[in-house]
Amino acid sequence: MAANGLSGVEKKVAFSLASVFGLRMMGLFMIMPVFALYGQHLEGFSPLWVGIAIGAYGLTQALLQIPMGMLSDKYGRKPIILIGLVLFAIGSVIAAMSDHIYGVVLGRAIQGMGAIAAAVLALAADLTRDEQRTKVMAVIGICIGFSFALSLLVGPIATQSLGLEGLFYLTAALAVVGMLIVQFFVPNPITQAPKGDTVAVPEKLKRLFVDPQLFRLDAGIFILHLVLTAVFVALPLDLVDAGLVKEKHWMLYFPAFVGAFFLMVPLIIIGVKRNNTKGMFQVALIIMMLSLAAMGMFAGNLWVLAAAVLLFFTGFNYLEASLPSLIAKFCPSGDKGSAMGVYSTSQFLGAFCGGMIGGGAYQYLGASGVFFAGLALIGVWLLLTIGMKNPVLLKSYTLNAHFTDSDHAKAMATELSALAGVAEAIVVVEEKVAYLKVDDNFNLSDARAVLRSVN
């Protein structure tokens, strides 16, 4: 294998698992820009139930994300991923066949029961070398972002042609395609990455949840997805009232989302060059607050709404892209899987609460009430960032090791800690692994030499 790049197998793993993740996320996202507009024929339709239907997947995702990851440890990654995709397809069909909004809520909740994110990321870890794992995870992350952008294009166009029922059947078909990719294109793992690096460990969750830096990030992703879901309860209806017919909404969403990617690049560059992630984080939050204020104050002006959507996605894209990497930087060595478990649960719980709050606010306060509520919540997040620290720029490695006993492990941890560039070294005898956090002065071959001396 190439030492400085992805091998052929790792490239196959990255793109096949990214495709599975992307297809599933598209199935979840495509309903967001269209349901408030195309679901009005459903019995029991109301703004509150629109919000619940859009966000229902988040509750079951939040409840099952960690258990599904743990089951993948016990029964294997692929079987759990396939079961999750089957549940997603079943939920899609139930939603498609429903003529009452309660049936759609049930279908969306069953879609969310296919909580495969942890299992997919763990499988990616199983199939890649530790030094290349970050690149594979980055490919998957980029695909998730692209799937959201594509859903804003495909959702309105597909619903216009197929109707809401057809859109749900399309999401079921995407799940089937995902199953075929898992079965025939994703390699079978021979070894399993340490669970502390990939899947949540229950006894670690409470400690990570109360960590002040991680708590800020977990609360942030909760608020971010709450606001996103709430906005899409009100924004489609607001755009129609402002004169943009529902068949043309994609002509606003998709260019705005793509344009926002380019606008967020300066925030990333400045944050990295000046090591001022906190400052750029706060700028992104202020941009989102300005966009929500504009949506609330100028609901009838289509041009202002278009500019506000562009600003909203600029802030959203930066924050969505930054949060996972910050979780990895702030979490203790060896606790990445548990930290991401808390993070993912917060994210999906935010989507559920966003549907509830957005639907209720729209029903009783109108669209402006939704936007101003989102503005207030982003303001709370901005206050939380006051105590946020800029992360130290470190890389994480997970190296296989075999120790005779705990004393031997402690000795090796001491030796690893003494290597140039090592900021933190943790050795876990039960997992036969060494977790390292290192800076640019670290030489991987030195660490391997230390570990070879004990194997």
C-alpha positions in Angstrom: 0.0 0.0 0.0 1.1 3.5 -0.7 2.3 5.1 2.5 1.2 8.7 1.7 -2.1 8.1 -0.1 -5.2 6.0 -0.2 -4.8 2.4 -1.5 -7.2 1.1 -4.2 -9.2 -0.7 -1.5 -9.4 2.4 0.7 -10.6 4.5 -2.3 -13.3 1.8 -2.9 -14.3 1.9 0.8 -14.4 5.7 0.9 -16.6 6.2 -2.2 -18.9 3.2 -1.7 -19.6 4.0 1.9 -19.9 7.7 1.1 -22.5 6.7 -1.6 -24.5 4.7 0.9 -24.5 7.5 3.4 -25.3 10.1 0.8 -28.2 8.2 -0.7 -29.7 7.7 2.7 -29.3 11.3 3.7 -30.8 12.4 0.5 -33.8 10.3 1.3 -34.2 12.1 4.6 -33.5 15.6 3.3 -35.6 15.7 0.1 -38.8 16.1 2.0 -37.7 19.2 3.8 -38.2 21.8 1.1 -41.4 20.3 -0.3 -43.6 18.8 2.4 -45.2 22.0 3.6 -46.2 22.7 0.0 -47.1 19.3 -1.4 -48.5 17.7 1.8 -51.6 19.9 2.1 -53.9 17.3 0.6 -53.2 14.9 3.6 -55.9 14.5 6.1 -55.0 16.1 9.4 -52.6 18.6 7.7 -51.5 21.5 9.9 -48.3 23.5 10.3 -47.6 21.7 13.7 -48.0 18.3 12.1 -45.9 19.4 9.1 -43.0 20.1 11.5 -43.5 16.9 13.4 -43.5 14.9 10.1 -40.3 16.6 8.9 -38.5 16.1 12.2 -39.9 12.7 13.3 -36.9 10.8 11.9 -34.7 12.8 14.3 -36.2 11.3 17.5 -35.7 7.7 16.5 -32.3 8.5 15.1 -31.3 10.1 18.4 -32.6 7.1 20.4 -31.1 4.4 18.3 -27.8 5.9 17.0 -25.7 4.6 19.9 -27.4 1.2 20.3 -27.1 0.5 16.6 -23.4 1.2 16.7 -23.0 -1.1 19.7 -25.0 -3.8 17.9 -22.6 -3.5 14.9 -19.8 -4.3 17.3 -21.6 -7.5 18.4 -23.2 -8.7 15.2 -21.0 -7.1 12.5 -21.2 -3.8 10.6 -22.7 -5.0 7.3 -25.7 -6.9 8.8 -26.6 -3.8 10.9 -26.2 -1.4 8.0 -28.4 -3.6 5.8 -31.1 -3.9 8.5 -31.0 -0.1 8.9 -31.5 0.4 5.1 -34.4 -2.1 5.1 -36.1 -0.2 7.9 -35.5 3.0 6.0 -37.1 1.5 2.9 -40.1 0.2 4.9 -40.6 3.7 6.5 -40.5 5.3 3.0 -43.2 2.9 1.7 -45.5 3.5 4.7 -45.2 7.3 4.2 -45.9 6.9 0.5 -49.0 4.8 1.1 -50.5 7.1 3.7 -53.3 9.5 3.1 -53.2 10.9 6.6 -50.4 13.0 8.0 -50.2 10.6 11.0 -49.1 7.8 8.6 -46.4 10.1 7.2 -45.1 10.8 10.7 -45.0 7.0 11.4 -43.2 6.4 8.2 -40.6 9.1 8.9 -40.1 7.7 12.4 -39.4 4.3 11.0 -37.0 5.8 8.5 -35.1 7.2 11.4 -34.9 3.8 13.1 -32.5 2.8 10.4 -29.8 4.7 12.3 -26.7 3.4 10.5 -24.3 6.4 10.8 -22.2 4.9 13.6 -22.0 1.5 11.9 -21.0 3.0 8.6 -18.3 5.1 10.1 -17.1 2.2 12.2 -16.9 0.0 9.0 -14.9 2.7 7.3 -12.5 2.6 10.2 -12.3 -1.2 10.1 -11.3 -1.1 6.4 -8.7 1.7 6.4 -5.3 2.2 7.9 -5.2 4.6 10.9 -3.0 7.1 9.0 -5.5 7.2 6.1 -8.7 7.1 8.1 -9.1 10.9 8.3 -9.1 11.2 4.5 -11.8 8.5 4.2 -13.9 10.2 6.8 -13.5 13.5 5.0 -14.7 11.9 1.7 -17.8 10.7 3.6 -18.3 14.1 5.2 -18.1 15.9 1.8 -20.6 13.4 0.4 -23.1 14.2 3.2 -22.8 17.9 2.4 -23.2 17.3 -1.3 -26.3 15.1 -0.7 -28.0 17.9 1.2 -27.3 20.3 -1.6 -28.6 17.8 -4.2 -31.7 17.1 -2.1 -32.6 20.8 -2.5 -32.5 20.3 -6.2 -33.9 16.8 -6.6 -36.6 17.1 -4.0 -38.7 19.9 -5.6 -38.1 18.6 -9.1 -39.0 15.0 -8.3 -42.1 16.0 -6.3 -43.3 18.2 -9.1 -43.1 15.2 -11.5 -44.0 12.3 -9.1 -46.0 13.9 -6.4 -45.3 13.5 -2.7 -46.2 9.8 -2.9 -43.7 9.3 -5.7 -41.0 11.1 -3.7 -41.3 8.7 -0.8 -41.2 5.7 -3.2 -38.0 7.3 -4.7 -36.4 7.4 -1.2 -37.3 3.7 -0.8 -35.5 3.0 -4.1 -32.5 4.9 -2.9 -32.4 2.6 0.1 -32.4 -0.4 -2.1 -29.6 1.0 -4.2 -27.7 1.5 -0.9 -28.2 -2.2 0.0 -26.8 -3.3 -3.3 -23.7 -1.1 -2.8 -23.2 -2.5 0.7 -23.6 -6.1 -0.5 -21.6 -6.1 -3.7 -19.2 -3.1 -3.6 -18.1 -2.6 0.1 -15.3 -5.0 1.0 -15.7 -7.3 4.0 -13.6 -6.4 7.0 -11.0 -8.9 8.2 -10.2 -6.9 11.4 -12.2 -4.5 13.5 -11.0 -1.1 14.6 -11.0 -0.5 18.3 -14.5 0.4 19.5 -13.2 3.4 21.5 -12.1 5.0 18.2 -15.3 4.4 16.3 -18.4 3.4 18.4 -19.8 4.9 21.5 -18.9 3.3 24.8 -21.8 3.8 27.3 -19.6 4.3 30.5 -17.8 7.2 28.8 -20.9 9.1 27.6 -21.7 11.1 30.8 -18.2 12.3 31.3 -18.0 13.5 27.7 -21.4 15.2 27.9 -20.4 17.4 30.8 -17.0 18.3 29.3 -17.3 22.1 28.9 -15.7 22.3 25.4 -17.6 19.3 24.0 -20.8 20.5 25.6 -20.6 23.7 23.7 -20.3 21.8 20.4 -23.0 19.3 21.2 -25.4 22.1 22.2 -24.4 23.9 19.0 -25.2 21.0 16.7 -28.5 20.6 18.5 -29.4 24.2 17.9 -28.1 24.2 14.3 -30.3 21.3 13.2 -33.2 22.6 15.3 -33.1 25.9 13.5 -32.5 24.3 10.1 -35.6 22.0 10.4 -37.7 24.9 11.8 -36.8 27.2 9.0 -37.9 24.6 6.4 -41.3 24.4 8.0 -41.9 28.1 7.3 -39.6 29.2 4.5 -41.3 27.3 1.6 -44.7 28.8 2.5 -43.1 32.2 2.9 -41.5 32.0 -0.6 -44.9 31.2 -2.1 -46.4 34.2 -0.3 -43.5 36.3 -1.7 -44.4 35.3 -5.3 -42.1 32.3 -6.0 -44.2 29.4 -7.2 -43.4 26.1 -5.6 -42.3 24.5 -8.9 -39.3 27.0 -9.0 -38.1 26.8 -5.4 -35.2 24.6 -6.4 -34.0 27.6 -8.6 -33.4 29.4 -5.3 -32.2 26.7 -3.0 -29.6 24.9 -5.0 -27.7 28.0 -6.3 -27.8 29.5 -2.8 -26.4 26.3 -1.2 -23.7 26.0 -3.8 -22.8 29.8 -3.6 -22.6 29.5 0.1 -19.9 26.9 -0.2 -17.7 29.4 -2.0 -18.6 32.2 0.5 -17.6 30.0 3.5 -14.1 29.3 2.1 -12.7 32.7 3.4 -13.9 31.8 6.9 -12.1 28.5 6.7 -8.9 30.0 5.4 -8.8 32.8 7.9 -9.6 30.4 10.8 -6.8 28.0 9.8 -4.1 30.6 9.0 -4.7 32.7 12.1 -5.6 29.7 14.3 -8.8 31.6 15.2 -11.5 29.0 14.8 -13.5 30.6 17.7 -13.6 34.0 15.9 -14.7 32.5 12.6 -17.3 30.4 14.5 -18.7 33.5 15.9 -18.7 35.3 12.6 -20.7 32.4 11.1 -23.3 32.6 13.9 -23.7 36.3 13.4 -24.2 35.7 9.6 -27.0 33.2 10.5 -28.5 35.7 12.9 -28.6 38.4 10.2 -30.2 36.0 7.7 -32.9 35.0 10.2 -33.6 38.6 11.1 -34.0 39.4 7.4 -36.3 36.5 6.9 -38.5 37.6 9.8 -38.5 41.3 8.9 -38.9 41.2 5.1 -41.1 38.1 4.6 -42.8 39.6 1.6 -39.7 40.6 -0.3 -38.4 37.8 -2.6 -35.0 39.4 -3.2 -34.3 39.9 0.5 -35.4 36.3 1.2 -33.1 35.1 -1.6 -30.2 37.0 -0.1 -31.1 35.7 3.4 -31.2 32.1 2.2 -27.7 32.6 0.8 -26.4 34.0 4.1 -28.2 31.3 6.1 -26.5 28.5 4.1 -23.1 30.3 4.3 -23.2 30.2 8.1 -24.8 26.8 8.2 -22.2 25.2 5.8 -19.3 26.6 7.8 -20.6 25.4 11.1 -21.8 22.0 9.8 -18.3 21.4 8.3 -16.4 22.6 11.4 -18.2 20.9 14.2 -17.2 17.3 13.6 -13.5 18.2 13.3 -13.7 20.2 16.5 -15.3 17.3 18.3 -12.3 15.1 17.2 -9.8 17.8 18.3 -11.3 18.4 21.8 -12.2 14.8 22.8 -9.7 12.8 24.8 -7.6 10.2 22.9 -9.5 7.0 22.3 -12.9 8.5 23.0 -13.7 9.7 19.5 -16.4 7.1 18.9 -18.2 8.0 22.2 -17.8 11.8 21.6 -19.3 11.4 18.1 -22.1 9.3 19.6 -23.1 12.1 21.9 -22.7 14.6 19.0 -24.9 12.6 16.5 -27.6 12.1 19.2 -27.6 15.8 19.8 -27.8 16.5 16.1 -30.8 14.3 15.4 -32.6 15.3 18.6 -32.2 18.9 17.4 -33.9 18.0 14.1 -36.9 16.5 16.0 -37.2 19.5 18.3 -36.9 21.8 15.3 -39.9 20.2 13.7 -42.0 20.5 16.8 -41.0 24.1 17.6 -41.1 25.2 14.0 -44.5 23.7 13.4 -45.9 25.1 16.6 -44.4 28.5 16.1 -45.7 28.8 12.6 -49.2 27.6 13.6 -49.5 30.2 16.4 -47.1 33.0 15.5 -46.7 32.8 11.7 -43.5 32.5 9.7 -41.8 35.5 11.3 -42.3 33.8 14.7 -40.3 30.8 13.5 -37.5 33.0 12.2 -37.2 35.1 15.3 -37.3 32.0 17.5 -34.4 30.7 15.4 -32.6 34.0 15.8 -32.9 33.8 19.6 -31.6 30.3 19.7 -28.6 31.1 17.6 -28.0 34.1 19.9 -27.9 31.6 22.9 -25.3 29.6 21.0 -23.3 32.8 20.4 -23.2 33.4 24.1 -22.1 29.8 24.7 -19.0 30.4 22.5 -17.7 33.1 24.8 -15.9 30.4 26.8 -14.9 28.4 23.8 -11.2 27.7 23.2 -9.3 27.6 19.9 -8.3 23.9 19.4 -4.6 22.9 19.4 -3.8 21.6 15.9 -3.2 17.9 16.5 -3.6 14.7 14.5 -5.0 11.5 16.0 -3.6 8.0 15.4 -4.9 4.6 16.5 -2.2 2.0 16.4 -2.5 -1.7 17.0 -0.4 -3.1 19.9 -0.1 -6.2 22.1 0.9 -5.9 25.7 1.6 -8.7 28.3 0.0 -6.8 31.2 -1.0 -3.4 32.5 2.5 -2.6 33.9 3.9 -3.3 30.4 1.2 -1.1 28.9 2.1 1.8 31.3 5.7 1.5 30.4 5.0 1.7 26.7 2.6 4.6 27.2 5.5 6.4 29.0 7.9 5.6 26.1 5.3 6.8 23.5 4.7 10.0 25.4 8.4 10.8 25.3 8.5 10.7 21.5 8.9 14.0 19.6 5.6 15.5 18.7 3.4 13.3 21.0 1.0 15.5 23.0 -1.0 12.6 24.5 -0.6 8.8 24.5 -3.1 6.3 26.0 -2.7 2.6 25.9 -5.6 0.2 26.4 -4.6 -3.4 27.1 -8.1 -4.8 26.6 -8.4 -3.3 23.1 -4.8 -4.0 22.2 -4.4 -0.5 21.0 -2.5 2.8 21.5 -4.2 6.1 21.0 -1.9 9.1 20.1 -2.5 12.8 19.6 0.5 14.4 17.9 1.7 17.6 16.2 3.7 18.1 13.0 7.0 17.0 14.7 5.7 13.5 15.1 7.2 10.6 13.1 4.9 7.6 12.8 7.7 5.2 12.2 9.2 6.0 15.7 5.9 5.0 17.3 5.7 1.8 15.3 9.2 1.0 16.3 8.3 1.4 20.0 5.2 -0.8 19.5 7.2 -3.5 17.6 9.6 -3.8 20.5 6.8 -5.1 22.7 5.0 -7.4 20.2 
